[in-house]
Amino acid sequence: SVDVTIYRVQVIALHREEGARNIADELRRRFDVPTEVVPQGELFAVHAGSMASAADARSLQAQIAALSLGYEGAFLVKVRRSFPVEEASDALSNRPAGDHRPEADPPIDDQPTPDIEPPPEPEELVRIQGWRVLIDQFMDLDGPRGALQHRRQVMKRLKRDDVDVKFEAPWYKVLAGSFRTSTEAQKFVERCRALGYRTAARVPGEVYLPREEE
């Protein structure tokens, strides 16, 4: 095997693994790059791409941020991985979709590796009784597939990733946001109504939020 340095884009980190995997799957289909969900404490980070150079990774980072789905905070991470010799070149061949530049000639001399800022330490999240916003509820959303499709539509319109579909028979409930106080939740309710979700309402529920400093 051979050790290889690769550059990836950390797109977002969520406390729900299922939500992280949904985003990873969507990015893999959209950009035709490998994706991975990486545990980080109580969070699940979405990594995309496997680039030989920081420049290629930054190109992918810019394309992901341009989706305007809450990924503007995406940043680069540098990872060392071991690959079988015959697979090492394939592991570094993933450029952003639409990038048809020819592969650069390998450098004659070893070049210094550009410094990449390390990912910030994830905030510690604790479960508390807080507030969420009920966007809508349905008797039938065409099963799980329809529920996930509706969730993606809400995420895109609200530009948030903390949107879930919760089944409480016989209702599929679309919930968004995690708020500490009812006042914060009500402000988000008003924003949702302005975006067309006229029946949005705040509801009490368990949420995960950063621990308050004492």
N, C-alpha and C positions, 0 to 999 in steps of 0.2 A: 504494500500500500504506500501511498504518498500523501504527505500533508499539504493541503492547499488552502490558501487564504481566499475567502469569498466575501462579497459584499451583498448585503440584503437590505430590504426596506422594512423597518418596523412600522406598520401601518396604524395600528391601534391596539390597545390592551383593554379587555373587558373582564368583568367578573363572572360572566356566563360563558362557559365553554361552548355551548351549542351556538350562541350568537357569533363567537369568534370563528367557529368552523364554517358557518354559513357565509361569513364575509370572505374567508379564505377560499372557499369554493367559487364564489362569484368572481373574485380577482383572478383566480387561475383560469377561468373560462374567458374572461374579458381580455386579459393581457397575454395569455398563453405562456405563463411562467410558473415555475414551481412555487407552491405556498406551503406554509407550515404553521401550526398552532403550538406555541412554546409556553409552558407554564412559567409564571414569574410570581412566586409567592401565591397570593390569593387571586391573581389575575391570569388571564390567558392572552398572550400577545400574538398578533397575526404578523408573520414574516412573509415577504414576497420577493421573488427573484433569487438568482444565484449568479452574481456577476464577477468577472475577473478583475474589473476596475471600478473604482469609486465613481468615475464619470458616467459609466453605463448605469450604475445603480441610481445616481442622481437623476438621470433621465427618466427612469421608471418612477422614482419618487415624485417628480414633477407631474407625470401623467396621472398618477393616483391622486395627488392633491387636487388636480384640476377637475376631478369628478364632483367636487363640492358636496361630499357626503359625510363631512365631519372628519376627513382624513388630512386636513391641512397641517396637522402637527406631526406627520410622518417624518421619520429620520432614519439615517443610515446606521447599520451595525456591521462590524467586521467580525467574521467567524472563521476559525481554523477547523477544517474537517479532514478526515482521512478517507481516501477513496482508493479502490483498486487501481493500479496503474492504467489499465485499459479504459477505465471510466472517468479518469480525472479530467480529460479534455471535454467530455460531454457535460460534466458537472458545471463547466464554466461557459457553456455556449448559449446560455439563455439571455438574450437581449430583450429590451422592451418591445412589445408589439408595434409593428410599423417601422422599426429601425432596421434599415437594410444596408447600413454602412458595411464595407468589407472589414474583415477581421484585421486588426493591426498586426504588423510584424512583431515577433517577440523581441524584446530589448536585448541588446548584446551584453550589456552589463546590468547587474542587479541595481534596480532603482529603489530609493527609499520609499517605504510605504507611507502614504499620506495618513496623517493622524485623523481619526474619526472620533467624534465625541462619544463617550460611552452613554448607553441609554440611562435615563434618569431612574432612580430608585422608585419603584411603584409605591404609591401611598397605601398605607394599611387601611383596609376597609373593614368596617364592623357592621353587623346586622342590627338594625334598630326598627322600632315602629315609627314609620313616617307617612309620607303621602305619595301617591301616584296619580296619574291622570288617565281616566277611562276615555279613550278616543271614540270607541264605538263597540257595539256588541251585536252578534249575529246568531241566529238559530242554526245556520248551516253555511260553512265557508268552503264547501266542496272538499271536506276532509283536510288532513294535514297540509297537502300541497297548496290548496287554496288559502289556508291560513298563513302559510309562509309567504306566499305571493302578496297577500294584502299587507303583511308586516313590512315587506320590502318597499311597497308603495308609500306607506306611512313614514318609514325611515327617510326615504328620499325627499318627501315633501317637508318634513319637519327638520331634516338635516341633523338627525340624532341617531345614535346606535342603540340607546337603551329603550328599545321598543320590543314588547313581547306579546305573544298570543297565549292566553291562559284559558283552558277549558274548564268551565264550571257548569255542568249539565243543567239545562240543555244549551248553554250559551258559550260561544267563542268570544272572549273579551280581548280587545286590543288595548294594551296598557303602555304608557310612555312616561319617561322621566322618573327620577328618584329625588324626593325633596324632604328636607328636615322639618319644614313648617307648612301649615296650611296656607299661609300667605304666599310663600314661594310657589306652591302648587297652583294657587288661584291665578297668579300672574301667567303661568304657563297655559292654564285653561283659556285665558283670554287670547293668547297668541294662537292657540289651536283653533279657536272659533274664528279668528280673523283669517285663518288659512282654509276655512271651509268646513271644519269639523264642528258643526253647530251644536251637537249634543255632548261635546266634551265636558267632563265633570271631574272634580277631584274626589279621590276615594282613599281611605286609610289603608295601609298595608305595610308589609315588611320590605325594607329597602336596605341596600348596602351603600354606605357613605364613609368618607374618611373620618377617622376618630377625631373628636373635638379635643383641642388642647385645653388642659385644665389650668 
